[in-house]
Amino acid sequence: MKKKEIYTKIFDLSVSNVLLNFVNKELLPDTGISKNQFWKGFSSVVHELNPKNKKLIEIREKLQKSIDSYYLERKGKKINQKKYKNFLKKIGYLKKSGANFKIQTQNVDNEITSVCGPQLVCPVSNARFLLNAANARWVSLYDSLYGTNIIPETKGALKGNTYNPIRGKKVIEYARGILDKFIPLRNGSWKDLDNIPTVINGKLSIDIKNKNQFVGYKKKNGKLSSLLLLNNNLHIDILFDHGGDLEINNPEGNQDPLKIHDIFLESAISTICDHEDSVAAVDAEDKVLGYRNWLKLMKGNLSSTFNKNGKLINRKLNSDREYLSPIGKNIRLHGRSLLLNRNVGHLMTNPAILLKDGSECPEGILDAFVTSAACIHDFKKKGNSRCGSIYIVKPKMHGPEECSFTNLIFEKVEKILKLKKNQILCGIMDEERRTSVNLKECIRILKKRVFFINTGFLDRTGDEIHTSMEIGPMVLKGEMKSTKWISAYENNNVDVGLACGFSGRAQIGKGMWAMPDLLGEMLKQKISHPLSGANCAWVPSPTAAAIHVLHYHEIDVFSKHQEIKKRNAAKLDDLLTIPVDFNPKWSKEEIENELKNNAQGILGYVVRWIDQSVGCSKVPDINGIGLMEDRATCRISSQHIANWLHHGICSKKQVLEIMKKMAKVVDYQNLKDRSMKGQDPYQPMAGNFDSSIAFKAACDLVFHGKFQPSGYTEPLLHFNRLMKKSI
């Protein structure tokens, strides 16, 4: 049973002792900010901004009611786009687009401006995952190929439990093909080389077609041990093994005729350390866990000890990598991913702090103060940002007014923490409909802070369904990606970003690959993201980063930007096209399968969230394929069923029966799932429908989904998780 929260009164605040002790004893020392300065400043700001925060949430609800009424008057009828746009302008949902402009963001690191590549999203509450993500700046290509389905397990190339030289040979061949493709030789192939190259007087013995791609090296005992190459601003580090002393996997020693031990790819260029969709943080205890990990990242002393194959492993942050240039100058490359911090949005409050009227503190304001203060520790050593900037990704903003509020929060934080003006930079998640249709004006508000825009198509789909709940039943979930609005949405994000001067100055990002076990398919499909003009895109693991980075070796994204600028911009009419089916002709089987798929995804995610405090994990789908699930995917599935219930496509009785049926499936999957071992004993939902808080929460998300603010899952998840913790 969770202990009752104990608070201490300070400057009109009641602060949980857990949070107070963390801030006073761990966060503030060595920042130059005293305890009184911090808490007095925070109290003043949060009491000033809380009414503004509430007003913004009220505006969301007011606009939604107006849209609901508009749809109800036209239920079942095709929308006249011209009249629809005029209506949206009249109620203030759609803003007038102002004059063209360019963003003015300063002091942005090269990882954002100059290097195109994968971006990881990692729950800030898990130290081990954070370390893996931060260290995924450099990832083994050999391991990434050996352990994935990119190399088929055919003709004796099984992964097995021990090293398989047949599979190893295929990995070596594949890797040589990559070198031929991105670092071509003037004559011949990397596959033909069988002698370790030399570097004498700055000259490489291998005749690389583009001499400028050879940028550095290391020697050990007078022999070449590391060869540093460059393509599309991305580094490739080839490690050589002269004496076989590096080989630990292959009992017969290095089977590579060139004696390459491994090839390390610069992979996860940046990482979002997430306080939002991928965590379950409902109180001071949870918040401090995430804050402490972020603080240790900024101090550079985060570590994690864990058991692996019977051995205790201690993991810490990688050091920078050092080389000699061809002319003998020292080169120092960043050893870690550039770390960004995703705060929560404007909706949620948290009982970690109570205001003078007894209400909970807006969580986004708390996040801004604490995560920014932690970054002060990085300013002197610049282990993360060499430009001394703070990178905060802000999710779930609805339109320009909410972007303006974010800007105001950051201004207040900068003043209290004695930071420079616009030292806090902002990433805009383009994941709510009102932001999408007003993206240019959202960016304008934050033009001196913005370092990134990203299409969060999962949340965006959830908002699309909720916003247009009253007009009619939404199309099948699988058909959603082929609808007109989503292609317009993805293109619009790039079009607007480029028009506002993002190329070479800020990131234009794309969403997550959701199937971490199917990286062969990712290799085939995710090249679409750099081709679309995205200079970063989300991946679910370090291994996925090493595979996805190959796409950025292949595509020069900045050249692609110049091509895209010439196309016709995405149309607002397309962006506002509602994915509704006014005359559905789905069979009973199609409806049942859709409901099962949605129900299974909701239950699989929610039971881990409520019972295990797992905010993001690989959850088996209805076919047993592991999918990365977080609150965004849960939002889509719950809103989709809620929409179908509302329009009579299915009944409450039918949905409840399916929820119970799929609960049994989820229980079976979880009891088999190795990753669930070591957690609290799993409590099955099936047979405990009346007592299972997780099952109740999952049902509430569906049956009360229509009435949730913007269709968000957070209020119900937080409420039920707190109930679970209190038992």
GIQUI-V323597 format. One record per backbone hydrogen bond with DSSP energy under -0.5 kcal/mol. CO is the residue of the C=O (numbers start at 1). NH is the residue of the N-H. E is the energy in kcal/mol with one decimal. If there is no record, write none. Layout:
# GIQUI-V323597
((CO | NH | E) (CO | NH | E))
This chain:
# GIQUI-V323597
((6 | 17 | -3.0) (8 | 15 | -2.7) (10 | 13 | -1.3) (13 | 10 | -2.7) (13 | 15 | -0.6) (14 | 354 | -2.7) (15 | 8 | -2.3) (16 | 20 | -3.1) (17 | 21 | -2.6) (18 | 22 | -1.3) (19 | 23 | -2.7) (20 | 24 | -2.7) (21 | 25 | -2.5) (22 | 26 | -2.2) (22 | 27 | -2.3) (23 | 28 | -2.5) (28 | 31 | -2.1) (28 | 33 | -0.5) (32 | 34 | -0.5) (34 | 38 | -2.4) (35 | 39 | -2.6) (36 | 40 | -2.5) (37 | 41 | -2.1) (38 | 42 | -3.0) (39 | 43 | -2.5) (40 | 44 | -2.2) (41 | 45 | -2.5) (42 | 46 | -3.1) (43 | 47 | -2.0) (44 | 48 | -1.5) (45 | 49 | -2.8) (46 | 50 | -1.9) (47 | 51 | -0.5) (49 | 53 | -2.6) (50 | 54 | -2.5) (51 | 55 | -2.2) (52 | 56 | -1.9) (53 | 57 | -1.7) (54 | 58 | -2.2) (55 | 59 | -2.1) (56 | 60 | -1.8) (57 | 61 | -1.8) (58 | 62 | -2.6) (59 | 63 | -2.8) (60 | 64 | -2.2) (61 | 65 | -2.2) (62 | 66 | -1.9) (63 | 67 | -2.3) (64 | 68 | -2.8) (65 | 69 | -2.3) (66 | 70 | -2.0) (67 | 71 | -2.4) (68 | 72 | -2.5) (69 | 73 | -1.7) (70 | 74 | -0.6) (71 | 74 | -1.1) (72 | 75 | -0.8) (74 | 77 | -2.5) (79 | 81 | -0.8) (80 | 84 | -2.7) (81 | 85 | -2.7) (82 | 86 | -2.0) (83 | 87 | -2.2) (84 | 88 | -2.4) (85 | 89 | -2.2) (86 | 90 | -2.4) (87 | 91 | -2.0) (88 | 93 | -1.7) (88 | 94 | -1.9) (89 | 92 | -0.9) (93 | 95 | -0.6) (96 | 98 | -0.5) (109 | 112 | -1.7) (109 | 113 | -1.9) (110 | 114 | -2.6) (110 | 115 | -1.8) (114 | 116 | -0.6) (117 | 537 | -0.6) (118 | 269 | -1.2) (118 | 270 | -1.1) (119 | 539 | -1.8) (120 | 272 | -3.3) (122 | 274 | -3.1) (123 | 126 | -1.3) (125 | 127 | -0.7) (126 | 130 | -2.3) (127 | 131 | -2.4) (128 | 132 | -2.4) (129 | 133 | -2.5) (130 | 134 | -3.1) (131 | 135 | -2.6) (133 | 136 | -1.0) (134 | 137 | -0.7) (134 | 337 | -2.8) (135 | 138 | -1.4) (136 | 268 | -2.7) (137 | 267 | -2.4) (139 | 265 | -2.7) (140 | 144 | -1.7) (141 | 145 | -2.3) (142 | 146 | -2.8) (143 | 147 | -2.3) (145 | 148 | -1.0) (145 | 151 | -0.6) (148 | 151 | -1.0) (150 | 152 | -0.7) (152 | 154 | -1.1) (154 | 157 | -1.6) (156 | 158 | -0.6) (163 | 165 | -0.6) (164 | 168 | -2.6) (165 | 169 | -2.3) (166 | 170 | -1.5) (167 | 171 | -2.2) (168 | 172 | -2.4) (169 | 173 | -2.4) (170 | 174 | -2.4) (171 | 175 | -2.7) (172 | 176 | -2.2) (173 | 177 | -1.8) (174 | 178 | -1.6) (175 | 179 | -2.1) (176 | 180 | -2.6) (177 | 181 | -1.8) (178 | 182 | -2.4) (179 | 183 | -2.8) (184 | 209 | -2.5) (189 | 192 | -1.5) (190 | 193 | -1.0) (198 | 205 | -2.4) (200 | 203 | -1.8) (203 | 200 | -2.1) (206 | 208 | -1.5) (207 | 186 | -2.8) (209 | 211 | -0.8) (210 | 213 | -2.2) (211 | 214 | -1.5) (213 | 215 | -0.8) (213 | 230 | -1.6) (216 | 228 | -2.7) (217 | 324 | -2.6) (218 | 225 | -2.5) (218 | 226 | -1.5) (220 | 223 | -1.8) (223 | 220 | -3.1) (225 | 240 | -2.0) (226 | 218 | -2.1) (226 | 228 | -0.5) (227 | 229 | -0.6) (227 | 238 | -2.6) (228 | 215 | -2.1) (228 | 216 | -1.5) (229 | 236 | -2.4) (231 | 234 | -2.2) (234 | 231 | -2.5) (235 | 266 | -2.3) (236 | 229 | -3.0) (236 | 238 | -0.6) (237 | 239 | -0.6) (237 | 264 | -3.3) (238 | 227 | -2.4) (239 | 261 | -2.9) (239 | 262 | -1.3) (240 | 242 | -0.5) (244 | 247 | -0.6) (246 | 248 | -0.6) (249 | 251 | -0.8) (250 | 253 | -2.1) (255 | 257 | -0.5) (256 | 259 | -1.8) (259 | 241 | -3.0) (259 | 261 | -0.6) (262 | 239 | -2.9) (263 | 141 | -3.2) (263 | 265 | -0.5) (264 | 237 | -3.1) (265 | 139 | -2.3) (265 | 267 | -0.6) (267 | 118 | -0.6) (267 | 269 | -1.3) (269 | 338 | -2.4) (270 | 120 | -1.9) (271 | 273 | -0.7) (271 | 340 | -3.4) (272 | 122 | -2.9) (272 | 274 | -0.8) (273 | 342 | -2.2) (274 | 124 | -2.5) (276 | 279 | -1.9) (277 | 631 | -1.2) (279 | 281 | -0.5) (280 | 282 | -0.6) (282 | 351 | -0.6) (283 | 287 | -2.6) (284 | 288 | -2.8) (285 | 289 | -1.5) (286 | 290 | -1.6) (287 | 291 | -2.8) (288 | 292 | -3.0) (289 | 293 | -1.6) (290 | 294 | -2.3) (291 | 295 | -2.7) (292 | 296 | -2.4) (293 | 297 | -1.9) (294 | 298 | -2.2) (295 | 299 | -2.1) (296 | 300 | -1.3) (296 | 301 | -1.8) (296 | 302 | -0.8) (302 | 317 | -0.7) (304 | 315 | -3.4) (306 | 313 | -3.7) (308 | 311 | -1.7) (311 | 308 | -3.1) (311 | 313 | -0.5) (313 | 306 | -2.4) (313 | 315 | -0.6) (315 | 304 | -2.1) (321 | 333 | -3.2) (323 | 331 | -3.1) (324 | 217 | -1.9) (325 | 328 | -2.4) (329 | 325 | -3.2) (331 | 323 | -2.4) (333 | 321 | -2.7) (338 | 271 | -2.8) (338 | 340 | -0.5) (340 | 273 | -3.2) (341 | 343 | -0.8) (341 | 393 | -2.5) (342 | 275 | -2.3) (343 | 395 | -0.6) (348 | 363 | -2.1) (348 | 364 | -0.6) (350 | 353 | -1.2) (350 | 361 | -1.2) (352 | 16 | -2.8) (353 | 361 | -2.2) (354 | 14 | -2.5) (355 | 358 | -2.5) (359 | 355 | -3.2) (361 | 350 | -2.2) (362 | 366 | -1.6) (363 | 367 | -2.7) (364 | 368 | -2.0) (365 | 369 | -1.8) (366 | 370 | -2.4) (367 | 371 | -2.7) (368 | 372 | -1.3) (369 | 373 | -2.1) (370 | 374 | -1.9) (371 | 375 | -1.0) (372 | 376 | -0.7) (373 | 376 | -1.0) (374 | 377 | -1.2) (375 | 378 | -1.5) (375 | 379 | -0.7) (376 | 379 | -0.9) (376 | 380 | -0.5) (377 | 381 | -0.5) (378 | 382 | -2.9) (384 | 386 | -0.7) (385 | 388 | -0.9) (390 | 392 | -0.7) (390 | 425 | -3.7) (391 | 341 | -2.6) (391 | 393 | -0.5) (392 | 394 | -0.5) (392 | 427 | -2.5) (393 | 343 | -1.5) (393 | 395 | -0.6) (394 | 429 | -1.9) (397 | 399 | -0.8) (399 | 402 | -0.6) (399 | 403 | -1.4) (400 | 404 | -2.6) (401 | 405 | -1.7) (402 | 406 | -2.0) (403 | 407 | -2.3) (404 | 408 | -2.1) (405 | 409 | -2.5) (406 | 410 | -2.4) (407 | 411 | -2.2) (408 | 412 | -2.3) (409 | 413 | -2.5) (410 | 414 | -2.7) (411 | 415 | -1.8) (412 | 416 | -2.4) (413 | 417 | -2.8) (414 | 419 | -2.7) (415 | 418 | -0.8) (420 | 423 | -1.8) (423 | 390 | -2.4) (423 | 425 | -0.7) (425 | 392 | -2.5) (426 | 428 | -0.5) (426 | 451 | -2.0) (426 | 452 | -0.8) (427 | 394 | -3.3) (427 | 429 | -0.7) (428 | 430 | -0.8) (428 | 454 | -1.7) (429 | 431 | -1.7) (430 | 456 | -0.7) (432 | 435 | -1.1) (432 | 436 | -2.2) (433 | 437 | -2.2) (435 | 438 | -0.6) (436 | 439 | -1.2) (438 | 442 | -2.1) (439 | 443 | -2.6) (440 | 444 | -2.1) (441 | 445 | -1.7) (442 | 446 | -1.2) (444 | 447 | -1.4) (446 | 449 | -2.0) (446 | 450 | -3.0) (447 | 104 | -3.0) (447 | 105 | -0.6) (448 | 106 | -0.6) (449 | 426 | -2.0) (451 | 507 | -2.8) (452 | 428 | -3.1) (453 | 509 | -3.4) (454 | 430 | -2.6) (454 | 456 | -1.1) (455 | 457 | -1.6) (456 | 460 | -2.5) (457 | 461 | -1.7) (458 | 462 | -2.0) (459 | 463 | -2.6) (460 | 464 | -2.0) (461 | 465 | -2.2) (462 | 466 | -2.2) (463 | 467 | -3.0) (464 | 468 | -1.5) (466 | 469 | -1.6) (468 | 471 | -1.0) (468 | 472 | -0.7) (471 | 76 | -1.5) (473 | 581 | -2.9) (476 | 479 | -1.3) (476 | 480 | -0.7) (477 | 480 | -1.0) (479 | 482 | -1.2) (480 | 483 | -1.5) (483 | 487 | -1.1) (484 | 488 | -1.8) (485 | 489 | -2.4) (486 | 490 | -2.4) (487 | 491 | -2.3) (488 | 492 | -2.8) (489 | 493 | -1.9) (490 | 494 | -1.1) (491 | 495 | -3.1) (492 | 496 | -2.9) (493 | 497 | -1.8) (494 | 498 | -2.7) (495 | 499 | -2.2) (496 | 500 | -1.8) (497 | 502 | -2.2) (498 | 501 | -1.6) (500 | 103 | -2.9) (502 | 505 | -2.9) (502 | 506 | -3.1) (507 | 453 | -1.8) (507 | 509 | -0.5) (508 | 535 | -1.4) (508 | 536 | -1.1) (509 | 455 | -1.5) (510 | 538 | -1.7) (512 | 514 | -0.7) (514 | 516 | -0.7) (514 | 628 | -2.8) (515 | 518 | -1.6) (517 | 519 | -0.5) (518 | 522 | -1.4) (519 | 523 | -2.4) (520 | 524 | -1.2) (521 | 525 | -2.2) (522 | 526 | -2.8) (525 | 528 | -1.8) (526 | 529 | -1.7) (526 | 530 | -0.6) (527 | 531 | -1.9) (528 | 532 | -1.3) (529 | 534 | -2.1) (530 | 533 | -1.2) (535 | 117 | -1.8) (536 | 510 | -1.2) (537 | 119 | -2.5) (538 | 513 | -0.7) (539 | 121 | -0.7) (541 | 545 | -1.9) (542 | 546 | -2.0) (543 | 547 | -1.5) (544 | 548 | -3.0) (545 | 549 | -2.1) (547 | 550 | -1.1) (548 | 551 | -1.5) (548 | 552 | -0.7) (549 | 552 | -0.5) (549 | 553 | -1.3) (550 | 554 | -1.5) (551 | 555 | -2.3) (554 | 556 | -0.5) (555 | 557 | -1.1) (556 | 560 | -2.0) (557 | 561 | -2.1) (558 | 562 | -1.1) (559 | 563 | -1.3) (560 | 564 | -2.6) (561 | 565 | -2.1) (563 | 566 | -1.3) (564 | 567 | -1.6) (571 | 575 | -2.0) (572 | 576 | -1.9) (574 | 577 | -1.4) (578 | 580 | -2.3) (579 | 475 | -2.2) (580 | 582 | -0.6) (581 | 584 | -0.7) (587 | 591 | -2.4) (588 | 592 | -2.4) (589 | 593 | -2.6) (590 | 594 | -2.2) (591 | 595 | -2.4) (592 | 596 | -2.5) (593 | 597 | -2.5) (594 | 598 | -2.3) (595 | 599 | -3.0) (596 | 600 | -2.9) (597 | 601 | -1.8) (598 | 602 | -2.4) (599 | 603 | -2.7) (600 | 604 | -2.6) (601 | 605 | -1.6) (602 | 606 | -3.1) (603 | 607 | -2.3) (604 | 608 | -0.5) (605 | 609 | -1.9) (606 | 610 | -3.1) (607 | 611 | -1.6) (608 | 612 | -1.3) (608 | 614 | -2.0) (609 | 613 | -0.8) (613 | 615 | -0.7) (617 | 619 | -0.9) (617 | 629 | -2.4) (619 | 627 | -2.6) (621 | 624 | -2.2) (625 | 621 | -2.2) (627 | 619 | -3.0) (627 | 629 | -0.7) (629 | 617 | -1.3) (630 | 634 | -1.9) (631 | 635 | -2.2) (632 | 636 | -1.7) (633 | 637 | -2.1) (634 | 638 | -2.4) (635 | 639 | -2.2) (636 | 640 | -2.4) (637 | 641 | -1.9) (638 | 642 | -2.3) (639 | 643 | -2.4) (640 | 644 | -2.1) (641 | 645 | -2.7) (642 | 646 | -2.3) (643 | 647 | -1.5) (644 | 649 | -2.2) (644 | 650 | -0.9) (645 | 648 | -1.4) (651 | 655 | -2.5) (652 | 656 | -2.7) (653 | 657 | -2.2) (654 | 658 | -2.1) (655 | 659 | -2.8) (656 | 660 | -2.2) (657 | 661 | -2.2) (658 | 662 | -2.9) (659 | 663 | -1.6) (660 | 664 | -1.2) (661 | 665 | -1.1) (662 | 666 | -2.7) (663 | 667 | -2.6) (664 | 668 | -2.2) (665 | 669 | -2.3) (666 | 670 | -2.8) (667 | 671 | -2.4) (668 | 672 | -1.1) (669 | 673 | -1.0) (673 | 676 | -1.4) (674 | 677 | -1.6) (676 | 679 | -1.5) (682 | 684 | -0.7) (685 | 688 | -2.3) (688 | 691 | -0.7) (688 | 692 | -2.7) (691 | 693 | -0.7) (692 | 696 | -2.0) (693 | 697 | -2.6) (694 | 698 | -2.4) (695 | 699 | -2.3) (696 | 700 | -2.6) (697 | 701 | -2.1) (698 | 702 | -1.0) (699 | 703 | -3.2) (700 | 704 | -2.2) (702 | 705 | -0.8) (704 | 707 | -1.1) (705 | 708 | -1.3) (708 | 711 | -2.2) (709 | 712 | -2.4) (713 | 717 | -2.4) (714 | 718 | -3.2) (715 | 719 | -2.0) (716 | 720 | -2.2) (717 | 721 | -2.5) (718 | 722 | -2.4) (719 | 723 | -1.7) (720 | 724 | -2.3) (721 | 725 | -2.5) (722 | 726 | -1.4) (723 | 727 | -0.6) (724 | 727 | -1.0) (725 | 2 | -2.2))
